[in-house]
Amino acid sequence: MTTPLGAPWSTGAARGDDGALRVAGVDVHALAAEHGTPAYVLDEADLRARARAYREAFEAAAAEIGTGVDVYYAGKAFLSRAVARWVHEEGLRVDTASGGELAVALAAGVPGAHLGLHGNNKSDGELHVALDAGVGRVIVDSLAEVEHLADLVAARRADGRDTPPAPVMVRVTTGVHAGGHEFISTAHEDQKFGLSLTAGPEGGDSPAVAALLRVLARPELHLLGIHSHIGSQILDSSGFAVAAQKVLALRADLAARTGVLVEEVDLGGGYGIAYLPGDVPLEPARIATEVAHAVAEAAATLGTPLPRLSIEPGRAIVGPAGLTLYRVGTVKPVRLDDGRVRTYVSVDGGMSDNIRPALYGAAYHAEVVGREPDAAPVLARVVGKHCESGDIVVHEVQLPADVRAGDLLAVPATGAYGRSMASNYNLLTRPPVVAVRDGASRVLVRRETVEDLLALDVGAD
């Protein structure tokens, strides 16, 4: 008999009668014994269901207003060949932001036409791979990139390579500020991404308009559409309505000026997830309906035909599907200035496997998962083993007073940005990614070893 845990855990997470956690039917003791700790554990059925839910919700909402939609999985959140294959099988496309992500998606068998390439500073090598693969879109991020990509296509043609016009979306910054920490809000003016809709101090075209006109002027490029991304970990959909109005107005202005009505608009995504018990994430059906209605209203007001839509749910697909499994080491009570006692619980990982608490102050939950706790909860902080006082995994959480060395502890909602932002700080090796489904586990990405670290160190002689 098992009891499902609910958010922020994956749908396959449940407690057994013995108090031990099972994920997709696999006991955490078995996971720790076979794969060691720390380990990233990924619930395959949960991830697939979330991908499917977003695709179906947006397809239904787009059909209701009379258009189509493509849903892109965010490779930056976490990408492996298996995950790229899973989301492709569920009908999603894949958004990549580097040559490495592009290589993994292609190795997984995702067709180039179903891939996008993002980035504010793409290398020539990355652009050549994208063109060779026939990627469905390159999201250009600056005026310089427009010219550079066009020149690169022209040079390939001059070398005798059959290169069709590169399909381009121009990323614009709408001025809509949404999401969590400032570092993950991506549509305000003072940041590195995109081209502003605001004209310069001397008037004239805005950088966004200038870029669109330059794309149209280069026969080596095909202007597919306009891209906008307003942030990440967004729990309020109102910002998308404002962004839709601005992007569709830009589309209409470009059509009035040039006669070209671009076919596609991407409104980004970055939908928030539950990190703590009680958090309420955006439901796919709700956000899909609200985004589609905002687009329909904006198009009707402007008197323009509806564009095809594309969206990027971001962490909302893989984030809730993952947890990180640790083993407890040192447990140390510390008396605070206000007289309270905080129990510091050290685990065998830390900021090298989850940098977000140190980088953003991100909040996470944790529980002892290998047994039924026998004691009342106490104020605790889960910390790692790195030589940093800021090496905090969970800033504040209630853990049982009898938490002790050897306990298994899990942090949910780490499927996104745990492994993808992991490092070798203090020369710790990065944990494996283990998929669980139907009572069985398998390794997707193996654990790094000390031999791996030494193999990279070629300067001994």
Residue pairs with C-beta under 8 A, 6 or more apart in sequence:
1 16
1 17
2 14
2 15
2 16
2 17
2 22
3 14
3 15
4 11
4 13
4 14
5 13
5 14
5 15
5 21
6 277
7 274
7 277
7 279
7 281
7 320
8 273
8 274
8 275
8 276
8 277
8 279
8 320
8 365
8 412
8 413
9 320
9 323
9 412
9 413
10 23
10 24
10 43
10 46
10 320
10 321
10 322
10 323
10 412
10 415
11 43
11 45
11 46
11 49
12 23
12 24
12 25
12 43
12 45
12 46
12 436
13 21
13 22
13 23
13 43
13 323
13 412
14 21
14 22
15 21
15 22
16 22
16 27
18 371
18 372
19 370
19 371
19 372
19 373
20 27
20 28
20 29
20 369
20 370
20 371
21 27
21 28
21 367
21 369
21 370
21 408
21 410
22 28
23 31
23 41
23 43
23 323
23 436
24 43
24 44
24 45
24 46
24 436
24 437
24 438
24 439
25 436
25 438
25 439
25 440
26 436
26 439
26 440
26 441
28 325
28 369
28 370
28 408
28 410
29 370
29 408
30 441
31 39
31 41
31 325
31 434
31 436
31 441
32 39
32 325
32 327
32 370
32 408
34 441
35 432
35 434
35 441
35 443
35 447
36 432
36 447
37 325
37 326
37 327
37 348
37 349
37 408
37 431
38 324
38 325
38 326
38 327
38 347
38 348
38 349
38 353
38 431
39 324
39 325
39 431
39 432
39 433
39 434
39 447
40 322
40 323
40 324
40 325
40 353
40 414
40 415
40 418
40 419
40 431
40 432
40 433
40 434
41 322
41 323
41 324
41 325
41 410
41 434
41 436
41 441
42 83
42 318
42 321
42 322
42 415
42 433
42 434
42 435
42 436
42 444
43 321
43 322
43 436
43 437
44 86
44 321
44 435
44 436
44 437
45 437
45 438
46 320
46 321
47 83
47 86
47 87
47 317
47 318
47 321
47 415
48 86
48 89
48 90
50 284
50 316
50 317
50 318
50 320
50 321
51 71
51 73
51 86
51 87
51 90
51 91
51 92
51 317
52 90
52 91
53 284
54 71
54 92
54 284
54 288
54 311
54 313
54 316
54 317
55 71
55 90
55 91
55 92
56 284
57 284
57 285
57 287
57 288
57 289
58 69
58 71
58 284
58 288
58 291
58 292
58 309
58 311
59 68
59 69
60 285
60 288
61 69
61 285
61 288
61 289
61 291
61 292
61 293
62 68
62 69
62 288
62 292
62 309
64 289
64 292
65 292
65 293
65 295
65 296
65 306
66 296
66 306
67 295
67 306
67 307
67 308
67 309
68 308
68 309
69 308
69 309
69 310
69 311
70 93
70 308
70 309
70 310
70 311
71 91
71 92
71 93
71 310
71 311
71 312
71 313
72 92
72 93
72 94
72 95
72 116
72 269
72 310
72 311
72 312
73 84
73 87
73 92
73 93
73 94
73 95
73 312
73 313
73 317
73 318
74 95
74 269
74 312
74 313
74 314
74 315
74 317
74 318
74 416
75 84
75 94
75 95
75 96
75 97
75 101
75 104
75 105
76 95
76 97
76 101
76 417
76 420
77 314
77 315
77 317
77 318
77 319
77 415
77 416
77 417
77 420
78 318
78 322
78 415
78 416
78 417
78 418
78 419
78 420
78 433
79 94
79 96
79 101
79 104
79 105
79 420
80 104
80 433
80 444
80 445
81 104
81 107
81 108
81 444
82 108
82 435
82 444
83 318
83 444
84 94
84 104
84 105
84 108
84 109
84 110
85 108
85 109
85 110
87 94
87 317
88 94
88 108
88 109
88 110
88 114
92 317
93 110
93 114
93 115
93 116
93 136
93 310
94 105
94 110
94 114
94 115
94 116
95 115
95 116
95 118
95 312
96 102
96 105
96 115
96 116
96 117
96 118
97 117
97 118
97 119
98 119
98 126
99 123
99 125
99 126
99 129
102 115
102 117
102 126
102 129
102 130
102 133
102 135
103 129
105 115
106 112
106 115
106 133
112 130
112 133
112 134
112 135
112 136
113 134
113 135
113 136
114 136
115 130
115 133
115 135
115 136
116 135
116 136
116 137
116 138
116 139
116 169
117 126
117 127
117 130
117 135
117 137
117 138
117 139
118 139
118 141
118 171
119 126
119 139
119 141
120 141
120 142
120 192
120 193
121 141
122 138
122 145
124 152
127 138
127 149
127 152
128 152
128 156
130 138
131 152
131 153
131 156
131 163
131 166
135 167
136 167
137 167
137 168
137 169
137 224
137 225
138 149
138 166
138 167
138 168
138 169
139 168
139 169
139 170
139 171
139 227
139 266
140 146
140 149
140 168
140 169
140 170
140 171
140 211
140 215
141 171
141 193
141 194
141 195
142 195
142 211
143 195
143 207
143 210
143 211
143 214
146 168
146 170
146 211
146 214
146 215
146 218
146 221
147 214
147 218
149 166
149 168
149 220
149 221
150 166
150 218
150 220
150 221
151 220
153 163
153 165
153 166
153 220
153 221
154 220
156 163
157 163
157 220
164 222
165 219
165 220
165 221
165 222
166 220
166 221
166 222
167 222
167 224
168 215
168 221
168 222
168 223
168 224
169 224
169 225
169 226
169 227
169 264
169 266
170 195
170 208
170 211
170 212
170 215
170 223
170 226
170 227
171 193
171 194
171 195
171 227
171 228
171 229
172 194
172 195
172 196
172 197
172 208
172 226
172 227
172 228
172 247
172 250
173 186
173 187
173 188
173 189
173 191
173 193
173 194
173 195
173 196
173 197
173 208
173 228
174 187
174 197
174 228
174 230
174 242
174 243
174 246
174 247
175 187
175 188
175 189
175 196
175 197
175 198
175 246
176 187
176 230
176 239
176 242
176 243
176 246
177 185
177 187
177 188
177 230
177 231
177 239
178 185
178 187
178 230
178 231
178 234
178 236
178 239
178 270
179 185
179 186
179 230
179 231
179 232
179 233
179 234
179 270
179 272
180 231
180 232
180 233
180 272
180 360
180 362
181 233
181 360
181 361
181 362
183 359
183 360
184 231
184 232
184 233
184 270
184 360
185 191
185 230
185 231
185 232
186 193
186 194
186 229
186 230
186 231
186 232
186 268
186 270
187 194
187 228
187 229
187 230
187 231
187 243
189 196
189 198
193 229
194 208
194 227
194 228
194 229
195 206
195 207
195 208
195 210
195 211
196 206
196 207
196 208
197 206
197 208
197 209
197 246
197 250
198 206
199 205
199 206
200 206
200 207
205 213
208 250
209 250
209 253
209 254
212 223
212 226
212 250
212 254
213 258
215 221
215 223
216 223
216 258
216 260
223 260
223 262
224 262
224 263
224 264
225 262
225 263
225 264
225 265
225 266
225 307
225 308
225 310
226 247
226 250
226 251
226 262
226 264
226 265
226 266
227 265
227 266
227 268
228 243
228 246
228 247
228 265
228 266
228 267
228 268
229 266
229 268
229 269
229 270
229 312
230 239
230 240
230 243
230 268
230 270
231 239
231 270
232 270
232 314
232 315
233 270
233 272
233 273
233 315
234 269
234 270
234 271
234 272
234 282
235 272
235 280
235 281
235 282
237 282
237 286
237 287
237 290
237 291
240 267
240 287
240 290
240 291
240 294
241 290
241 294
241 297
243 267
243 268
244 265
244 267
244 291
244 294
244 295
244 298
245 294
245 298
245 301
247 265
247 267
248 265
248 295
248 298
248 299
248 302
248 304
248 307
249 298
249 302
251 261
251 262
251 265
251 304
251 307
252 261
252 302
252 303
252 304
254 260
254 261
254 262
255 261
255 262
255 304
261 304
261 305
262 307
263 307
263 308
264 307
264 308
264 309
264 310
265 295
265 307
265 308
265 309
265 310
266 309
266 310
266 311
266 312
267 291
267 295
267 309
267 310
267 311
268 311
268 312
269 311
269 312
269 313
269 314
269 316
270 312
270 313
270 314
270 315
271 281
271 282
271 287
271 313
271 314
271 315
271 316
272 281
272 282
272 316
273 279
273 281
273 315
273 316
273 319
273 320
273 413
273 416
274 280
274 281
274 320
274 413
275 362
275 363
275 364
275 365
275 413
276 363
276 364
276 365
277 365
281 316
281 320
282 316
284 313
284 316
291 309
291 311
292 309
295 306
295 307
295 309
296 306
299 305
299 306
299 307
314 416
315 415
315 416
315 417
318 415
318 416
319 413
319 414
319 415
319 416
319 417
320 412
320 413
320 415
321 415
322 412
322 413
322 414
322 415
322 416
322 418
323 410
323 411
323 412
323 413
323 414
323 415
324 349
324 353
324 354
324 410
324 411
324 414
324 418
324 431
325 369
325 408
325 409
325 410
326 347
326 348
326 349
326 393
326 408
326 409
326 410
326 411
327 347
327 348
327 406
327 407
327 408
327 409
328 345
328 346
328 347
328 368
328 403
328 404
328 405
328 406
328 407
328 408
328 409
329 346
329 347
329 348
329 385
329 405
330 344
330 346
330 405
331 343
331 344
331 345
331 346
331 403
331 404
331 405
332 343
332 344
332 346
333 341
333 342
333 343
333 344
334 341
334 342
334 343
334 344
335 341
336 342
340 379
341 378
341 379
342 379
342 380
342 381
343 378
343 379
343 380
343 381
343 399
343 401
343 403
344 380
344 381
344 383
345 380
345 381
345 382
345 383
345 399
345 403
345 409
346 383
346 384
346 385
347 382
347 383
347 384
347 385
347 393
347 409
348 385
349 384
349 385
349 393
349 428
349 431
350 383
350 384
350 385
350 386
350 391
350 393
350 428
351 357
351 358
351 384
351 386
351 388
351 390
351 391
351 392
351 393
351 423
351 425
352 384
352 386
352 422
352 423
352 424
352 425
352 426
352 428
352 430
353 384
353 418
353 419
353 422
353 428
353 430
353 431
354 364
354 393
354 411
354 414
354 417
354 418
354 421
354 422
355 421
355 422
355 423
356 362
356 364
356 417
356 418
356 421
357 363
357 364
357 392
357 393
357 394
357 395
358 388
358 390
358 391
358 392
361 395
363 394
363 395
364 393
364 394
364 411
364 412
364 413
364 414
365 394
365 397
365 411
365 412
365 413
366 382
366 393
366 394
366 397
366 399
366 409
366 410
366 411
367 399
367 409
367 410
368 399
368 400
368 403
368 407
368 408
368 409
369 408
369 409
369 410
370 407
370 408
371 407
373 399
373 400
373 402
373 403
374 400
374 402
375 400
375 401
375 402
376 400
376 401
377 398
377 399
377 400
377 401
378 398
378 399
378 400
378 401
379 396
379 398
380 394
380 396
380 397
380 398
380 399
380 403
381 392
381 394
381 395
381 396
381 397
382 392
382 393
382 394
382 397
382 399
382 409
382 411
383 391
383 392
383 393
384 391
384 392
384 393
385 391
385 426
385 428
386 425
386 426
386 428
387 426
393 411
394 411
399 409
403 409
419 430
419 431
419 433
419 445
422 430
422 431
423 430
424 430
424 448
424 453
427 453
429 447
429 448
429 449
429 450
429 452
429 453
430 447
430 448
431 447
432 443
432 444
432 445
432 446
432 447
433 443
433 444
433 445
434 441
434 442
434 443
434 444
435 441
435 442
435 443
435 444
